[in-house]
């Protein structure tokens, strides 16, 4: 299963929005923006919940949301956006 499909399956509230998705944050109930970055899918909570905490709540790990491939690098993602996902 592709990483984005695995993640979206855990977020039944997720709906397409522009170039990503919006969902309910599983921690605070706020707005969670989901976008495909490189090398990870980015999870940004409007209330500031940390990405690792969101993954933990969804019972996922950083490796579950890796989008990196050997040949494709669609966009750069900063270390701040991936906050600790360096498995």
C-alpha positions in Angstrom: 0.0 0.0 0.0 1.3 3.5 -0.8 2.3 5.6 2.2 -0.4 8.3 1.5 -3.1 5.6 1.2 -2.0 4.0 4.4 -2.2 7.4 6.2 -5.5 8.4 4.7 -7.0 5.0 5.7 -6.3 6.0 9.4 -8.0 9.4 8.9 -11.6 8.8 7.8 -12.3 12.5 8.0 -9.7 13.3 5.3 -10.9 15.2 2.2 -9.1 16.5 -0.8 -8.1 20.1 -0.6 -6.0 21.7 -3.3 -2.8 19.8 -3.6 -3.3 17.9 -0.4 -5.9 16.8 2.1 -7.6 18.2 5.2 -8.6 16.0 8.1 -9.5 16.3 11.8 -6.4 16.1 14.0 -6.6 12.9 16.0 -5.0 14.7 19.0 -6.8 18.0 19.4 -9.7 17.8 16.9 -8.4 20.8 15.0 -7.6 21.1 11.3 -4.9 18.8 10.0 -3.3 19.6 6.7 -1.7 16.6 4.8 0.6 17.1 1.9 3.1 14.9 0.0 6.6 16.2 0.6 9.9 14.6 0.1 11.0 12.4 1.7 8.0 12.3 3.9 4.3 13.1 3.9 3.8 16.3 5.9 1.3 16.6 8.7 0.6 20.1 9.9 -1.9 20.7 12.7 -3.4 24.2 12.8 -3.2 24.1 16.6 0.5 23.1 16.6 0.3 19.4 17.5 3.6 17.8 16.7 3.9 15.4 13.8 5.5 12.6 15.8 2.7 12.8 18.3 0.1 12.6 15.5 1.9 9.6 14.0 2.0 7.9 17.5 -1.8 8.5 17.9 -2.4 6.9 14.5 0.0 4.0 15.4 2.3 4.9 12.5 6.0 5.5 12.4 8.1 7.8 10.2 9.0 5.0 7.9 5.3 4.5 7.2 5.0 7.9 5.6 8.2 8.0 3.6 7.6 9.0 0.0 11.3 9.0 -1.0 12.2 7.0 -4.2 15.5 6.5 -5.8 14.6 8.4 -8.9 12.1 11.1 -7.9 12.5 14.2 -5.7 9.4 16.3 -6.2 10.0 19.0 -3.6 12.4 19.7 -0.8 11.2 19.4 2.8 12.9 21.2 5.6 14.1 19.4 8.8 11.7 21.6 10.8 8.8 20.2 8.8 9.9 16.5 9.4 10.7 17.2 13.1 12.5 14.1 14.1 11.5 11.6 11.4 15.0 10.5 10.4 14.7 6.7 10.7 
